């Protein structure tokens, strides 16, 4: 009998596993809401790289509590940093946050 060739190539050994996969999923879950994607993109595009929550409500046509909730999710996912100044909170991108998003797609994450 002739041996049957394998039909598939095994998965790449550098594919995200374990805790790395959990971290990646947490980041993508945070960005699963279109308003959070918009907020992240808005802050990333700003000169100075930071925004007050008061400046983010009108462009999204959302109330301050809703915007604050979405920003909190992005902070918890490690994408944004929060700094309290008086009564307002200012948000900025965490250094390396964009790389966190692209690394799993380019194969640069290893477990």
N, C-alpha and C positions, 0 to 999 in steps of 0.2 A: 504494500500500500504506500502510496506517495503521501508525504506529509502535507497538510493544508497550511498555506501561509497565514500568518496572523492578519486579521482584518484591520486592526487598529494599532496605532502607536500608543504606548503607555503615556500617561500624563507627564508633563515636565516635572522633574524633581524640585524645581524652584517654585512650584505653585503654592499659593498661600495656604497654610494649614493652622490648626489650633488657634491660639490666641490672636495671631495675626489676622486670620479670617474673621474672628469676632470683632476685632477693632475696625477692620475694613467695612464690615457689615454695619457697624454702629454709625460710621461716617455716612455711608450711603443711605441708611435709614433716616438720618437727620436731614438729608437733602431730598428725601422722597416727596416733600411737600413743595409745590411750585412757589409759594410765597417765601419759603426759606431759601430756595435757589435764587430768587430775585434779591432777597436781602444780602446774601453772600456776594452776589455779583455786584450789587450797588456799592457795597463797602469796598470791595476789591478795586473798583474803578475810580474811587474818589481820590483826589489829590490829598496827600497827607495820610491816606489809608485809614482814616477813622471817621466815625459818624456818631452823632448823638441820636438817641432813640427818638427824640422829638423831630428830627429831620427825616425820619424813615417812615412815618405814618402816612403822610399825604401822598407820596408817590405810589403807595400800595393801596390807598383808599381803605385802610384798616385802622381800627382804634389802637390807642397806645397799649392797652393790656394785651391785645392779640399780638401786636408786633413784639412786645416784651417777651411774651411766651415763646414765639418763634426764635428770637435771639437767644433765649435761655437754652433752647434745644441745641442751637449751633455752638454755644459755649460749652455745653456738656459733652458735645461730640469732639471737642478739641479744635474746632475750626476758627472760632472767634475768641478774643480776649475781651473782658469787660473791666472798665475802670469807672468807679463812681466819682463824680465831681459835683458837689453840692447835691441838688435834688435830681440831677440827670445822670444817666449812665451813658458812657461812650464805648463804642465797640470798634475793634480793629482785628485784622486778620492775624492769626497766630503764624509766626514765621514757619515756613515749611508746610502750611496747610494745603496749598495747591499741589505740592508734591505728594502729600498724603492721598489726594484724590487720584492722581495720575499713576502713582507707583504700581498699584495692582494691575493696571491696564498695560503697563510696559514691562511687567515681569521683574521689577526691581525689589519686590517684597519677598523676603525669605523667612520661613518659620524658625 
